Amino acid sequence: MTEEQNAGTKEQKPGEGSPSEDALPNPVPPETEEASRAPKDAEKPEEKVVFEIMETKTKPGSVCEYKVSVPWEEFDKRLAKTVKDLKKTVVIEGFRKGKAPDRLIKIRYRKEMKQDILNEIAPNVVTQILEKEGKTNSADPVLIDSKVEEEKALEFSIDVETFPQLEIGKSDYTGMDITVKKAKITDDTVKNTLESIQKNNAVYQPKEEGCVEEEDGLVLHISVTDEQGIDVKDLRKKDEFIQYPKAILPKEVWSELVGKEKGSTIEVEVPREEKNIKGEVISVKDKWKVDIVEIKKSVLPELDDEFARDVGKFDSLEDLKKKIQSDLVEHEETKAKQAAYDAILEKIVEKRPFEAPASLVEYYQRGLIRNDLEQFKQWGIPPQQIIREEEKYLDKKKKDAVLSVKTMLLLREIIKAEKMEVSDEELNAEIGKLAEKEGRKALAVRAKLEAEKKLESFRDSLISEKVKNFLMEKNNIQYEEVE
């Protein structure tokens, strides 16, 4: 590899060139700025570079590597102009400003000038290639190799990631048979839900005698050190009340706590996986030390009319049960419909296999991970306690991201094929519904969306709902009730 490698184009960083966060749920990703922005002023078009494609390689992640040759005259012409421009400003010892010999400038600034010229030539060549092949890049091209020799053709290799060219027909997304299981809401289902509400409203009272049992809450001091004896600060807790320790603590810790009395201290090793400096996944053990400060017994309230009034201002326990019944039915119907839609999308993806652009997959993967971390934070649980096997977790999130990207790109094609759009009248009607729901004026809601630059995102969300309803109507969905 030569000194000019990676000199031509901006290297793609994770998430760069991808849709904005607001557009994440949107099946219609914004085009690149270059594709969507028309020049305001008529500028002189850039002169096209003469080039020849020597070799083409297809790579994973919707990436194509092009090995390109450019005549020496093209490089030499730009080199002469660069030297001329540079000569006006550089100061070299022993020469007055603007008087340094061209040969000396070429020697002194050889590397920098070659990089600048590659920065001009490579994007010009990529633009021509994409225009000729009818493709759109989904990330910035990455120069992976270059070779510059005096009086010889310039050679460089460049990776270009593009949106896949998809051909999708009506039979690919309509007329499919989909069967989805839907939970049957029984008296036992209502009873179990009522008992869960009862447990959530339990009162915890100090348990002065006896040992830790299954339903007890615990007040704990927790300290954790790694194999080098370094304190894991995120896991350190003092006087922390944990309502459901079995669900929150590592199973190795919980199993040691069961049967212990107030004032007891346990020490236990908890295995987990991490990467070493070589990037290898290794198994390590953290040392947990837990002091039982207090044991609290769960005292359940009576299931009567007074309980119903306390939890939801219902007139009677029977009214609460009816509400639970209707909520569960509605929840299962919504859940089953979403499962049916997901099944439709998975079938469409199966029918039209293609490589998902790597940068979009990485962008979506990071979004999924970020959502998880925010959820863990809301729960007050350090990620280490839930994500025990990092490699498996990341692999799962990558698979989810691949499916999301493929789904998004295919939905975009369906929207184009069906000529779906949201008119201004439909947009205003939905803003009116949102305003009514929030108890505000429609103009105020629209002004807020515009001020936050979310109006088009709102329009896109309506298109998403429109294509979802279309696919649900145009496919044969059967719901199978199960206990």
C-alpha positions in Angstrom: 0.0 0.0 0.0 1.4 3.4 -1.0 1.7 6.6 1.0 -1.3 8.0 -1.0 -3.7 5.4 0.4 -6.9 6.8 1.9 -6.1 10.2 0.6 -8.9 10.7 -1.8 -12.3 10.7 -0.2 -13.8 11.0 3.2 -13.8 7.7 5.1 -17.2 6.6 6.2 -17.8 6.8 9.9 -20.6 4.9 11.7 -23.9 6.6 11.0 -22.6 9.2 8.6 -24.7 9.6 5.5 -27.5 7.7 7.1 -31.0 9.0 7.9 -31.5 11.3 10.8 -32.7 9.9 14.1 -36.2 11.5 13.5 -36.4 9.5 10.3 -35.5 6.1 11.9 -39.0 4.7 11.9 -39.7 6.1 8.5 -39.8 3.5 5.6 -38.8 6.3 3.2 -35.2 7.2 3.9 -34.1 10.7 2.8 -32.0 10.8 -0.3 -28.4 12.1 0.0 -28.1 15.8 0.1 -26.4 15.8 -3.2 -29.3 14.0 -4.8 -32.0 16.1 -3.2 -30.6 19.6 -3.4 -30.7 21.4 -6.7 -28.2 24.2 -7.2 -29.7 27.6 -6.8 -27.4 29.3 -9.3 -26.4 28.0 -12.6 -22.8 27.1 -12.0 -20.3 25.9 -14.6 -20.4 22.0 -14.5 -17.3 20.3 -13.3 -15.2 19.0 -16.2 -15.4 15.2 -16.3 -12.3 13.2 -15.6 -11.3 10.7 -18.2 -10.9 7.3 -16.7 -11.0 3.5 -17.3 -12.4 0.8 -14.9 -9.8 -1.9 -14.7 -11.5 -4.2 -12.3 -14.8 -4.5 -10.4 -15.4 -6.5 -7.3 -18.7 -7.1 -5.4 -18.3 -7.0 -1.6 -20.7 -7.7 1.3 -22.9 -4.9 2.5 -24.0 -3.7 -0.9 -20.4 -2.5 -1.6 -18.6 -2.5 -4.9 -14.9 -2.0 -5.3 -13.8 -0.2 -8.5 -10.1 -0.3 -9.6 -9.7 2.8 -11.8 -7.0 4.1 -14.1 -6.7 7.8 -14.9 -4.3 9.1 -17.6 -1.1 10.8 -16.3 -2.1 14.0 -18.2 -5.1 14.5 -16.0 -3.0 14.3 -12.9 -0.2 16.4 -14.3 -2.6 19.1 -15.4 -4.1 19.4 -11.9 -0.6 19.2 -10.4 0.5 22.2 -12.4 -2.5 24.2 -11.3 -2.0 23.2 -7.7 1.7 24.3 -7.8 0.7 27.6 -9.4 -1.9 28.3 -6.7 0.5 27.2 -3.9 3.3 29.3 -5.2 1.4 32.5 -4.5 1.2 31.8 -0.8 4.0 29.5 0.4 7.2 30.9 1.8 10.3 28.7 1.5 13.6 29.6 3.2 16.0 31.3 0.8 13.3 32.5 -1.6 11.0 35.5 -1.7 7.2 34.9 -1.5 6.0 33.7 -4.9 9.5 33.1 -6.2 10.2 29.5 -5.0 11.0 27.1 -8.0 8.2 24.8 -9.0 10.5 21.8 -8.6 11.2 22.7 -5.0 7.5 23.2 -4.2 6.7 19.8 -5.8 9.4 18.1 -3.6 8.4 20.0 -0.4 4.6 19.5 -0.7 4.5 16.2 -2.7 2.4 14.2 -0.4 -0.1 16.9 0.4 -0.6 17.9 -3.3 -1.2 14.3 -4.3 -3.8 13.9 -1.6 -5.6 17.1 -2.7 -5.6 16.0 -6.3 -7.0 12.5 -5.4 -9.6 14.3 -3.4 -10.7 16.0 -6.6 -10.4 13.1 -9.0 -11.9 10.2 -7.0 -15.3 11.8 -6.3 -15.5 13.0 -10.0 -14.9 9.4 -11.2 -17.4 7.9 -8.7 -20.1 10.3 -9.7 -19.7 9.3 -13.4 -19.7 5.6 -12.5 -22.9 5.9 -10.5 -24.6 8.0 -13.2 -23.7 5.4 -15.8 -24.9 2.4 -13.7 -28.0 4.2 -12.5 -27.1 3.8 -8.8 -27.2 6.1 -5.7 -24.5 5.8 -3.0 -25.8 5.2 0.5 -22.5 6.3 2.2 -19.4 8.3 1.3 -17.0 6.4 -1.0 -13.8 5.1 0.7 -10.5 5.2 -1.1 -8.7 2.0 -0.1 -5.6 2.1 -2.3 -3.7 4.4 -4.7 -0.6 4.4 -6.8 1.0 7.5 -8.3 4.2 7.2 -10.4 5.7 9.9 -12.6 4.6 9.8 -16.2 2.4 6.7 -15.5 -1.4 6.4 -15.4 -2.8 7.1 -11.9 -4.4 4.0 -10.3 -6.6 3.8 -7.3 -9.2 1.5 -5.8 -12.4 2.8 -4.2 -15.2 1.2 -2.3 -18.7 2.5 -3.1 -21.7 1.5 -1.1 -25.0 1.9 -2.9 -28.7 1.5 -2.4 -29.7 -1.8 -3.9 -31.6 -1.7 -7.2 -34.8 -3.5 -6.3 -37.4 -4.9 -8.7 -40.6 -5.7 -6.9 -43.9 -6.8 -8.4 -47.4 -6.8 -7.0 -47.3 -10.6 -6.4 -44.4 -10.0 -4.1 -46.4 -8.1 -1.5 -50.1 -9.0 -2.0 -52.2 -12.1 -1.9 -50.1 -13.9 0.7 -51.5 -16.3 3.3 -50.6 -15.3 6.8 -51.6 -17.2 10.0 -51.1 -15.5 13.4 -51.7 -16.9 16.8 -53.8 -14.7 19.2 -54.1 -15.3 22.9 -57.6 -16.2 24.1 -58.6 -14.1 27.0 -60.1 -16.4 29.7 -61.3 -16.0 33.3 -57.9 -17.3 34.3 -56.2 -14.6 32.3 -58.2 -11.9 34.0 -57.5 -13.5 37.4 -53.8 -13.6 36.8 -53.7 -10.0 35.6 -55.7 -9.0 38.7 -53.2 -10.7 40.9 -50.4 -9.0 39.2 -52.1 -5.6 39.9 -52.5 -6.8 43.5 -48.7 -7.6 43.8 -47.8 -4.2 42.3 -49.8 -2.5 45.0 -48.3 -4.6 47.8 -47.0 -2.8 50.9 -43.5 -3.9 52.1 -43.1 -4.1 55.8 -39.9 -4.9 57.8 -39.4 -8.6 58.4 -37.5 -8.8 61.8 -37.3 -12.6 61.9 -36.9 -15.3 59.4 -34.8 -15.5 56.2 -35.0 -14.3 52.6 -37.9 -15.9 50.7 -39.1 -15.8 47.1 -41.5 -12.8 47.4 -39.4 -10.7 49.7 -38.0 -7.3 48.9 -34.5 -6.5 50.1 -32.4 -3.5 51.2 -28.8 -4.2 50.2 -25.3 -2.8 50.1 -23.6 -4.1 46.9 -20.0 -3.8 45.9 -18.5 -5.5 42.8 -14.8 -5.8 41.8 -13.4 -7.3 38.6 -10.6 -9.9 38.4 -8.0 -7.2 38.8 -9.7 -6.0 42.0 -10.9 -2.8 40.4 -14.2 -1.5 41.7 -17.1 -1.6 39.2 -18.7 1.7 40.1 -21.9 1.2 38.1 -22.9 -1.8 40.2 -22.1 -0.3 43.6 -25.2 0.3 45.7 -25.8 1.5 49.2 -29.1 1.1 51.1 -30.7 0.1 47.8 -34.3 -1.2 48.1 -34.9 -3.9 45.4 -38.5 -4.9 45.2 -38.0 -7.9 42.9 -34.4 -9.1 43.6 -34.9 -12.4 41.8 -35.6 -10.6 38.6 -32.9 -7.9 39.0 -29.9 -9.6 40.5 -27.7 -12.2 38.8 -29.0 -15.7 39.4 -25.7 -16.6 41.2 -26.2 -13.8 43.7 -29.9 -14.5 44.2 -29.4 -18.2 44.9 -26.9 -17.3 47.6 -29.3 -14.8 49.2 -32.2 -17.1 49.5 -32.4 -18.5 53.0 -30.0 -15.9 54.5 -31.0 -13.7 57.5 -30.9 -10.0 58.0 -27.3 -8.8 58.6 -25.8 -11.6 56.5 -23.1 -11.0 54.0 -22.5 -13.1 50.9 -19.6 -13.2 48.5 -20.0 -14.9 45.1 -18.3 -14.9 41.7 -20.4 -14.0 38.7 -19.1 -15.0 35.2 -19.5 -12.7 32.2 -17.9 -12.3 28.8 -15.7 -9.5 27.6 -13.1 -8.7 24.8 -9.4 -8.7 25.5 -6.9 -6.4 23.9 -6.7 -8.8 20.9 -10.5 -8.6 20.4 -11.0 -12.1 21.5 -14.1 -13.0 23.6 -13.0 -14.3 27.0 -14.8 -15.4 30.1 -14.1 -13.4 33.3 -15.5 -13.4 36.8 -16.7 -10.5 38.9 -16.7 -10.7 42.7 -19.9 -9.6 44.3 -20.2 -8.8 47.9 -23.7 -8.2 49.2 -24.8 -7.2 52.7 -28.5 -7.8 53.6 -29.4 -4.6 55.4 -33.1 -5.4 55.7 -35.6 -8.0 54.6 -39.1 -6.7 53.7 -42.1 -8.9 53.5 -44.7 -8.3 50.8 -48.2 -7.7 52.3 -50.9 -7.9 49.6 -54.1 -5.8 49.8 -57.5 -7.5 49.9 -59.1 -7.9 46.5 -62.4 -6.1 47.3 -64.4 -3.0 46.2 -62.2 -0.7 48.2 -59.1 -2.1 46.3 -60.9 -1.4 43.0 -61.6 2.2 44.0 -58.0 2.7 45.1 -56.3 1.4 41.9 -58.6 3.1 39.3 -61.6 4.7 40.9 -63.9 1.8 39.9 -67.2 1.4 41.7 -66.6 -2.2 42.4 -64.2 -5.1 42.0 -66.5 -6.5 39.3 -66.1 -3.2 37.3 -62.3 -3.5 37.6 -62.5 -7.1 36.2 -64.6 -6.0 33.3 -62.1 -3.2 32.5 -59.2 -5.7 32.7 -61.1 -8.0 30.3 -61.7 -5.3 27.7 -58.1 -4.0 27.9 -56.7 -7.5 27.5 -58.9 -8.2 24.5 -57.9 -4.9 22.9 -54.2 -5.5 23.7 -54.2 -8.9 22.2 -55.9 -7.7 19.0 -53.4 -4.9 18.6 -50.5 -7.4 19.3 -51.9 -9.9 16.8 -52.3 -7.3 14.1 -48.7 -6.2 14.6 -47.6 -9.8 14.5 -49.5 -10.2 11.2 -47.8 -7.1 9.7 -44.4 -8.3 10.8 -45.1 -11.7 9.2 -46.1 -9.9 6.0 -42.9 -7.9 5.9 -40.7 -11.0 6.7 -42.3 -12.8 3.7 -41.7 -9.9 1.4 -38.0 -9.8 2.5 -37.8 -13.6 1.9 -39.2 -13.3 -1.6 -36.7 -10.5 -2.6 -33.3 -11.3 -1.1 -30.6 -8.6 -1.4 -27.6 -7.2 0.4 -28.5 -4.4 2.9 -26.1 -1.4 2.8 -23.6 -1.9 5.6 -23.6 1.8 6.8 -27.4 1.7 7.2 -27.3 -1.6 9.1 -24.7 -0.1 11.4 -26.8 3.0 11.9 -29.9 1.0 12.8 -28.0 -1.4 15.0 -26.6 1.5 17.1 -30.2 2.9 17.3 -31.5 -0.3 18.7 -28.7 -0.5 21.2 -29.2 3.1 22.2 -32.9 2.4 22.8 -32.0 -0.6 25.0 -29.6 1.4 27.1 -32.2 4.1 27.6 -34.7 1.5 28.7 -32.1 0.0 31.2 -31.5 3.5 32.5 -35.2 4.0 33.1 -35.3 0.7 35.0 -32.3 1.7 37.0 -30.4 -1.4 36.0 -26.8 -1.3 34.8 -26.4 -2.9 31.3 -23.9 -5.4 32.7 -26.6 -7.1 34.8 -28.7 -7.8 31.7 -26.2 -8.1 28.8 -24.1 -11.1 30.0 -22.9 -12.2 26.6 -21.9 -9.1 24.6 -21.1 -10.9 21.3 -24.5 -12.7 21.2 -26.3 -9.5 22.1 -24.5 -7.5 19.3 -25.1 -10.3 16.8 -28.8 -10.3 17.7 -29.1 -6.5 17.3 -27.2 -6.7 13.9 -29.7 -9.3 12.6 -32.6 -7.1 13.8 -31.0 -4.1 12.0 -30.5 -6.0 8.8 -34.2 -6.9 8.8 -35.2 -3.3 9.6 -33.1 -1.9 6.7 -34.3 -4.4 4.2 -37.9 -3.8 5.3 -37.5 -0.1 5.0 -36.0 -0.2 1.5 -38.7 -2.6 0.2 -41.5 -0.5 1.7 -40.0 2.5 -0.1 -40.4 0.5 -3.4 -43.9 -0.5 -2.6 -44.8 3.1 -1.9 -43.4 4.1 -5.2 -45.1 1.3 -7.1 -48.5 2.1 -5.5 -47.9 5.9 -6.0 -48.8 6.5 -2.3 -48.6 10.0 -0.9 -50.2 12.1 1.8 -52.0 15.1 0.4 -52.0 18.5 2.2 -55.7 17.9 3.0 -54.9 14.5 4.6 -52.0 16.1 6.5 -54.2 18.9 7.8 -56.9 16.5 8.8 -54.4 14.4 10.8 -53.0 17.5 12.5 -56.6 18.4 13.4 -57.1 15.0 15.0 -53.8 15.4 16.9 -54.8 18.9 18.1 -58.2 17.7 19.3 -56.6 14.9 21.2 -54.2 17.3 22.9 -56.9 20.0 23.5 -55.1 22.5 21.3 -55.7 24.5 18.2 -54.6 22.9 14.9 -52.6 26.0 13.9 -50.6 25.8 17.1 -49.8 22.1 16.6 -48.7 22.7 13.0 -46.6 25.7 14.0 -44.9 23.6 16.7 -44.2 20.8 14.1 -42.7 23.3 11.7 -40.6 25.1 14.4 -39.1 21.7 15.4 -38.7 20.8 11.7 -40.9 17.7 12.2 -43.7 18.4 9.8 -42.2 16.2 7.0 -41.4 13.5 9.5 -45.1 13.6 10.6 -46.1 13.3 6.9 -43.8 10.4 6.5 -45.3 8.6 9.5 -48.7 9.0 7.8 -47.3 7.3 4.7 -46.0 4.5 6.9 -49.5 4.0 8.3 -51.0 4.1 4.8 -48.7 1.4 3.4 -49.3 -0.7 6.6 -53.1 -0.5 6.1 -52.7 -1.4 2.4 -50.6 -4.5 3.1 -53.0 -5.6 5.8 -55.9 -5.3 3.4 -54.2 -6.9 0.4 -53.1 -10.1 2.1 -55.1 -13.0 3.6 -54.7 -12.9 7.4 -56.1 -15.7 9.6 -56.0 -15.3 13.4 -55.8 -18.5 15.4 -56.9 -18.3 19.1 -54.8 -20.2 21.5 -54.9 -20.6 25.3 
